[in-house]
Amino acid sequence: MKKTGDKLNLMSENFAQLGVTPYFIKKLEERGITKPTEIQRKIIARLSAGESVFFSSATGTGKTFAYLLPFLEKLLENAAGTDLQAREKNGGYPVLLIAAPTLELCSQISGEIDFLIKGTAVRSVLAIGSANPDRQIESLKKIRPQIITGNPNRLLVLAQKKIIKFDSLRFLVLDEADRLTGGDMSDNTGELCGMIIKSAEKLNNKIIITACSATLNKKQIEKLPAFNGGKNIPFVKSDDHEILREKIEHWAVFSEKRRKDQTLRSLLSALKAGKGKKTKIKVLVFTSRGDEAGLVLSRLQHHHVSAAGLIGKINRQAFSGRERKDALDAFRRGGVEVLVSTDLAARGLDIEGITHIVALDVPSDSEIYIHRCGRTARAGKYGTMITIGNETQMRLLASLEKKLKIRVQPKELHYGKITAPVEEE
């Protein structure tokens, strides 16, 4: 099949030029999205043309819509046609399967699907490990969805029980593929993908495959199970860090380690004051370790700061899925202004309206810094990334500044205000 060149895709100034139908263009406009991002220009045409592709793009650049739009277009084309009806009758469901590592990311993806297909004949189900399995099985049998989104463990269980089959599968997505193929998820992902490939080979079915992440690289692709290391699948890496450089302000606030808690509280107070007492903030605070995150959260709450946490343990007590969901819900609706998290706990989060990111340490890996930044400045908005650190950490930040080609502005806190440092004569 003829491939669509990246140069031609990059010339596309709107979604219509990429072949997106008016129905989806209107849906995107409801979100205030009128122009495709670089990665969307590169990926939508490829997937629409029936090519499998792996891709990497910075957080917040629209990866989800990059694969959803072309796949949903195909589903809508056949939703009332004989092709899809025959597939459902003969082979069951799903036609599109999306695997993602966290319950939050699965839920977010499923929410975007529901938004895009609302009012159409296409049906979608979320299959995640936190849900009641019997009720989930009952729902799947009743709805018979063309789209299923879930974490690898639950999808594998459903496949082993033959609740879902892959005879009709046409599209497979591995979102946050680096996590799906690493650590304790790799075995389940591998077995699930193995079942899918075996079914496709047996029935001589073609499956369009895409795997994506903000930090996916060629070495990780080699670990992708059942796909022969992606040997015959192109890898597209987008250097679309314009959001990092143009939509996000980067600040550095110096603080000795022993004073970081106090500096954080002073910073939050100054941000909240803003131009007036009613300034609304939504701040995500990062620290590398779960025990440190727990301490930060406890101290903020002790000083009556409106804060919640997304961390593994608090005061040595297990942090349940319900507590995590409650914290996220409170942060989303504005019930709390500050959310404390580790990098791992925040992977895949898409929370609307985060105004500031505050990092209490500087990662040695630039990709972690990019992931942190990606929680703000989403959907065309602007944001601020603030690093609080000592002299050693400021040197690390200076290295990241040079590597990522960003401009970090030093800031100071004086009498409840955030100011630029006064230069000595």
PEURNOR-V849152 format. One record per pair of residues at least 24 apart in sequence whose ideal C-beta (glycine too) atoms are under 8 Angstrom apart, sorted by the first residue. I is the first residue (numbers start at 0). J is the second residue. D is the distance in Angstrom with one decimal. If there is no record, write none. Layout:
i->{I	I}
j->{J	J}
d->{D	D}
This chain:
i->{0	0	0	1	2	2	2	3	3	3	3	5	5	7	8	8	8	8	8	9	9	9	11	11	11	14	14	17	17	17	18	18	18	18	19	19	19	20	20	22	23	23	23	23	26	26	27	30	31	31	32	32	32	32	35	36	36	36	36	37	37	37	38	38	38	38	38	39	39	39	41	41	42	42	42	42	43	43	45	45	46	46	46	47	47	49	49	50	50	51	51	51	51	51	51	52	52	52	52	52	53	53	53	53	53	53	53	53	53	53	53	53	54	54	54	54	54	54	54	54	55	55	55	55	55	55	55	55	55	55	56	56	56	56	56	57	57	57	57	57	57	57	57	58	58	58	58	58	58	59	59	59	59	59	59	60	60	60	62	62	62	63	63	63	63	64	65	66	66	66	67	67	67	67	68	70	70	70	70	71	71	71	71	71	73	73	74	74	74	74	75	75	75	75	78	78	78	78	79	83	86	86	87	87	87	89	89	90	90	90	90	90	91	91	91	91	91	92	92	92	92	92	92	92	92	93	93	93	93	93	93	93	94	94	94	94	94	94	95	95	95	95	95	95	95	95	96	96	96	96	96	96	96	96	96	96	97	97	97	97	97	97	98	98	98	98	98	98	98	98	98	98	98	98	99	99	99	99	99	99	99	100	100	100	100	100	100	100	100	100	101	101	101	101	102	102	102	102	102	103	103	103	104	104	104	104	104	104	105	105	105	107	107	107	108	108	109	112	112	116	121	121	122	123	123	124	125	126	126	126	126	127	128	128	129	132	136	136	139	151	151	151	151	151	152	152	154	155	155	155	155	158	158	164	165	165	165	165	166	166	166	168	168	168	168	168	169	169	169	169	170	170	170	170	171	171	171	171	171	172	172	172	172	173	173	173	173	173	174	174	174	174	175	175	175	175	176	176	176	176	176	176	176	177	177	177	177	177	178	178	179	180	180	180	180	181	181	185	185	188	189	189	190	192	192	192	192	193	193	195	196	196	208	213	213	213	213	214	214	214	240	240	240	242	242	243	243	243	243	244	244	244	244	246	246	246	246	246	247	247	247	247	247	247	247	247	248	248	248	248	248	249	249	249	249	249	249	249	249	249	250	250	250	250	250	250	250	250	250	251	251	251	251	251	251	251	251	251	252	252	252	252	252	252	252	252	253	253	253	253	253	253	254	254	254	255	256	259	259	260	260	262	262	263	263	263	263	263	264	264	264	265	265	266	266	266	266	266	267	267	267	267	268	269	269	269	269	270	270	270	271	272	272	279	279	279	280	280	280	281	281	281	281	281	281	281	281	282	282	282	282	282	282	282	282	283	283	283	283	283	283	283	283	283	283	283	284	284	284	284	284	284	284	284	285	285	285	285	285	285	285	285	285	285	286	286	286	286	286	287	287	287	287	288	289	289	291	292	292	292	292	295	295	296	299	299	304	304	305	305	305	305	306	306	306	306	306	307	307	307	307	308	308	308	309	309	309	309	309	309	309	310	310	310	310	311	311	342	342	342	345	345	345	346	348	349	350	351	351	352	353	353	354	354	355	355	355	355	356	356	356	356	357	357	357	358	358	358	358	358	359	359	360	360	361	361	361	361	361	361	361	363	365	365	365	368	368	369	385}
j->{48	49	50	48	45	48	50	44	45	48	50	41	235	44	40	41	43	44	45	37	40	41	35	40	44	43	68	43	44	47	43	44	47	72	43	68	72	72	75	75	68	71	72	115	114	115	64	378	378	379	61	64	378	379	61	60	61	65	239	237	239	241	62	65	235	237	239	64	65	68	235	237	66	69	209	235	68	69	233	235	70	207	209	72	73	205	207	207	233	206	207	208	209	232	233	209	232	233	234	235	176	209	210	211	215	220	223	229	232	233	234	235	209	210	211	215	234	235	236	237	211	212	213	214	215	216	234	235	236	237	211	213	236	237	239	213	237	239	240	242	243	369	373	213	369	370	372	373	374	242	373	374	375	376	377	237	239	242	174	211	213	107	108	111	174	111	211	172	209	211	108	111	112	115	115	95	170	172	207	95	112	115	116	121	169	170	116	121	145	146	116	119	120	121	119	120	121	145	120	145	166	167	143	145	167	166	167	164	165	166	167	202	143	163	164	166	167	139	143	144	145	147	163	164	167	144	145	146	147	163	167	168	145	146	167	168	169	170	145	146	147	168	169	170	171	172	146	147	148	154	165	168	170	171	172	195	146	147	148	149	172	174	148	149	150	151	154	171	172	173	174	179	188	191	148	149	150	174	175	179	347	150	151	174	175	178	179	184	346	347	150	175	346	347	127	128	129	150	320	327	347	348	174	175	346	347	348	349	148	149	150	347	348	349	148	174	148	146	148	146	145	146	146	147	148	148	149	153	154	157	163	153	152	153	320	156	160	162	163	179	184	187	188	191	184	187	191	187	190	191	194	191	194	198	194	195	198	199	198	202	204	195	198	199	204	206	204	205	206	207	206	207	208	209	195	206	207	208	209	208	209	210	211	208	209	210	211	223	210	211	212	347	211	212	346	347	210	211	212	215	219	220	223	212	214	215	216	219	212	346	210	219	222	223	224	219	222	222	224	224	224	225	224	223	224	225	226	224	225	225	225	226	232	366	369	370	373	366	369	370	369	403	404	373	376	369	372	403	405	403	404	405	406	376	379	380	381	382	372	375	376	381	382	383	384	405	381	382	383	384	408	372	383	384	386	400	405	406	407	408	383	384	385	386	407	408	409	410	417	385	386	388	393	396	407	408	409	410	385	386	387	388	409	410	411	412	388	389	390	393	409	411	387	388	389	389	389	359	387	295	298	387	412	295	299	357	359	387	299	302	304	412	415	357	385	387	412	417	304	336	337	357	415	412	415	416	417	354	355	417	336	415	416	333	336	354	336	354	355	330	333	336	350	352	353	354	355	336	337	338	353	354	355	356	357	337	338	340	345	350	353	355	356	357	374	375	337	338	339	340	356	357	358	359	340	341	342	345	356	357	358	359	360	371	339	341	358	359	360	341	342	360	362	341	341	344	359	339	340	341	344	339	359	339	337	339	336	337	334	335	336	337	335	336	337	338	339	335	337	338	339	338	339	340	338	339	340	341	344	345	348	339	340	341	344	341	344	367	370	371	370	371	374	370	374	377	374	377	378	380	377	382	382	383	382	383	384	385	382	383	384	385	385	386	387	384	385	386	387	388	387	388	388	392	386	388	392	393	395	396	399	395	399	402	403	399	403	403	410}
d->{6.4	5.7	6.9	7.4	7.4	7.2	6.5	4.3	6.1	5.5	8.0	5.5	7.4	7.7	4.6	5.3	7.7	5.0	7.9	7.0	5.3	7.1	6.5	5.2	7.7	7.9	7.7	4.7	5.7	7.6	7.4	6.8	5.5	7.8	6.9	5.7	7.2	6.2	7.8	7.5	5.8	7.2	7.0	6.6	6.9	5.5	7.4	6.5	6.5	6.4	7.8	7.6	6.8	7.3	7.5	4.8	4.5	7.8	6.4	5.2	4.0	7.8	6.3	5.5	7.7	4.4	5.9	6.4	4.6	7.8	5.4	6.2	6.7	7.9	7.6	6.7	5.7	5.3	7.8	7.7	6.7	6.5	6.4	6.7	7.9	7.8	6.1	7.2	7.3	7.9	5.4	4.3	6.5	4.8	8.0	5.6	6.5	5.5	7.7	5.9	7.3	6.8	4.7	7.0	6.6	5.6	7.7	5.6	5.7	7.3	4.8	7.3	7.1	7.9	5.0	7.3	7.0	4.2	7.1	7.0	6.9	6.1	6.8	6.7	4.2	6.8	7.6	7.4	4.7	6.8	7.2	6.6	7.8	4.3	5.9	5.7	7.4	5.8	5.6	6.3	6.3	5.8	6.2	4.5	6.5	5.6	7.2	2.3	7.3	5.7	4.4	7.8	7.9	6.2	4.6	7.1	5.3	6.3	7.5	5.1	7.7	7.8	6.0	5.6	7.4	7.3	7.6	5.5	5.1	6.9	7.9	6.4	6.5	6.4	7.8	5.4	4.7	7.6	7.8	7.9	7.4	5.7	6.4	7.0	7.3	7.3	7.9	5.1	5.7	7.2	7.8	6.0	7.9	6.3	6.4	4.1	5.3	7.6	5.9	7.1	7.7	3.9	6.4	7.7	6.5	6.9	7.5	6.0	8.0	2.8	3.9	7.9	7.5	7.0	4.1	6.2	6.1	7.7	5.2	5.8	6.3	7.1	6.4	7.3	6.3	6.0	5.9	5.8	4.3	6.4	7.2	6.5	4.4	7.1	5.5	6.5	5.2	6.8	6.4	4.6	7.6	7.8	7.0	4.4	7.9	7.4	7.9	5.5	8.0	7.1	7.7	6.0	7.3	5.4	7.2	7.5	7.3	7.3	4.3	7.7	4.3	6.3	8.0	6.7	7.0	5.2	6.1	7.9	7.0	5.5	7.0	6.2	6.8	6.9	7.0	7.8	6.6	4.3	5.8	7.6	6.7	6.5	7.7	7.9	5.0	4.2	5.5	5.9	7.2	6.9	7.2	7.7	6.5	5.0	4.9	6.9	5.5	6.6	7.3	6.8	6.1	5.9	6.6	6.4	7.5	3.3	7.6	7.9	5.3	5.8	5.9	7.2	7.9	4.9	5.2	6.5	4.6	5.9	6.8	7.8	5.5	6.8	7.1	7.5	7.1	7.7	6.7	5.3	6.2	6.2	8.0	5.8	5.7	4.7	5.4	7.3	7.6	5.3	6.7	6.3	5.9	4.1	4.6	5.3	7.9	5.0	5.7	5.2	5.8	4.7	7.8	6.6	5.6	7.5	6.5	5.0	4.0	7.1	6.2	6.0	7.5	6.3	7.2	7.2	7.2	5.8	7.5	7.6	6.3	6.5	7.0	5.1	8.0	7.9	6.2	5.5	7.4	4.9	7.5	7.9	5.4	7.4	7.7	7.8	7.5	4.0	7.5	7.4	8.0	6.1	7.5	7.8	7.8	5.1	6.6	5.6	3.8	6.2	5.1	5.4	6.9	8.0	6.7	4.6	5.7	5.2	7.8	4.9	7.4	6.6	8.0	6.2	4.6	5.6	6.8	7.3	7.2	7.1	7.3	6.2	3.4	6.7	7.9	7.7	4.9	4.0	7.1	6.4	4.7	7.2	4.4	7.4	6.6	7.2	6.5	6.0	6.5	4.4	7.6	7.2	7.5	6.7	7.5	7.9	5.7	6.4	5.7	6.5	6.2	7.8	6.6	5.5	7.8	4.0	7.9	7.4	5.3	6.8	5.5	6.5	4.8	7.2	5.2	6.8	5.4	8.0	7.6	7.6	4.6	7.1	6.8	8.0	7.8	5.0	7.7	7.4	5.3	6.5	4.5	6.6	6.3	7.0	4.5	7.1	7.0	5.4	7.6	4.7	7.9	7.7	5.3	7.2	6.2	5.8	5.1	7.1	5.2	6.7	6.2	7.1	4.9	7.8	7.9	5.3	7.2	6.9	7.1	7.2	7.6	6.4	7.4	7.7	5.1	6.9	6.7	5.6	5.7	6.0	5.8	7.0	5.1	5.6	7.0	7.3	7.5	6.7	6.9	6.3	7.0	5.9	6.4	5.0	7.7	6.8	6.9	7.0	6.4	7.4	6.3	7.7	6.4	7.9	6.4	6.0	5.6	5.9	4.9	7.8	6.1	7.4	7.2	6.0	7.5	7.3	7.8	7.7	5.4	5.2	6.4	7.1	7.2	6.4	7.6	5.3	5.0	5.1	7.6	6.3	4.9	7.3	7.4	6.7	4.7	7.5	5.9	7.9	5.2	6.5	7.0	7.6	5.4	7.6	5.3	7.3	5.3	7.5	6.1	6.9	4.7	7.1	8.0	4.7	7.9	6.7	6.2	7.2	6.4	7.1	6.7	7.0	4.7	6.7	7.8	5.3	7.3	6.5	7.8	4.5	6.0	6.6	6.5	5.2	7.0	6.8	5.4	7.7	7.4	5.2	6.5	5.3	7.9	5.3	6.8	4.4	6.4	7.1	7.8	6.1	7.9	4.7	4.7	6.3	5.8	7.4	4.0	7.2	6.2	4.6	7.5	5.6	7.4	7.0	4.5	7.0	6.3	7.1	4.0	7.6	4.4	6.3	7.9	6.7	6.5	6.0	6.0	7.5	7.1	5.6	6.5	7.0	7.8	7.9	6.6	7.1	6.3	6.9	7.0	7.2	7.4	7.7	7.6	6.6	6.4	7.0	6.8	4.8	7.8	6.1	6.9	7.2	4.8	6.8	4.9	7.9	6.6	7.2	7.1	4.7	7.0	7.9	5.6	7.8	6.8	6.5	6.0	5.5	4.3	7.8	4.2	5.0	7.1	6.7	5.5	5.4	5.8	5.5	7.2	7.4	7.6}
